[in-house]
């Protein structure tokens, strides 16, 4: 289910204070990157990802692939930073950025 504008607005304000938990470089979406991405989404629900790819099209493609691979919703892209959300049904309230900043 896509995010509503109200949810996106709320998540953007939370995401503004987050530091990137994952960096994707020119090597792309290697197995280790995807494993870390999956763990971070499960733990935090809302994560910031830095995509260090110079070509804008390739960067947006990598972000789209990340969202698809982890079944995450793209909240926002600013430059090389992407904010991605995925609801966790068994959320840990100490780790979830949504519950910590709510």
N, C-alpha and C positions, 0 to 999 in steps of 0.2 A: 504494500500500500504506500503510495507516494506521500511525502511529507506535506503538510499544509503550510501556507505562508506564515501562519502564526507560530508553528513549530520551528520552522526555519529561522525566524526572527529570534526566537528564544535560544536556539542552539548556536546561532552566530554570536550572541552576547556571551554565552558560556565559552565558546571556542576561542574568542578573542584573547582570553587569558591563558590558554593552553600552550604548552610547548610541543613541538613535533615529537611524536614517539617513534616515528619511522622515517627513514630517508630512502628514497628510490633514486638510484643513479643511472648512468648510461647502460649498465648491465641489464637493466630492466627488472622484470618480476621473477627473480630466481626463487628457487624452492624455499630457501631460508627467509627471504623477504616475505613471501606469502605466509609462512608459518608464523612469523612474528606479527604480521598484520592480523591474522586470525586470532592470535592470543590477545593482542591489544584491543581488538573490537569486542571480544568476549568479556574482557575485564572492565573496560572503560566505557563501552557503548558509543561514546563520541570521541573521536581522535583527530588529531591534526597530523597530516602527512606532508613531508617536504619532498617534492619531486625535482631532483637536480638534473633535468634534461633541458638543454639549451633550446632545441627546436620546439616552438610552441605547439604545433600540431602533434608531435610525438609525445609531448608532455600531457596534453589533453587525452590522447589515446591511452597512455599508461594509467591515467586517473580513471578513465572509463573501464579499463580492464580490471583495475583494483576493485572498483565498486561491484563489478559483475562477479569476480572471483569470490569475494567475501559476502555477496548479497547485501551490500551496504547501500545506503542512500547518500548521494552527494548533496551536502548542504550548501557548500560554497567553495569557489576557487578564487584565490587572489594571488596573482603572480605564480610563484612556485609552490604555494601552500594550498592544500586541499583539506576541507573539513568533511569528515565522513561519519555517518551515524548508522548504527544497527542495534535494534532493540534486543536485549538479552532477557529471555523469559525467567532465567534463574539468576537474577542480578545480585552482585555483591555490593551492598550499599556503601561500603568503605572505599571500593575501587571505582565505582561508576561516577564519571564526571557529571552526569545528569543529576544524580542524587546529591552529590557533594556541593554543587553550586546552585541547586534549586532553591 
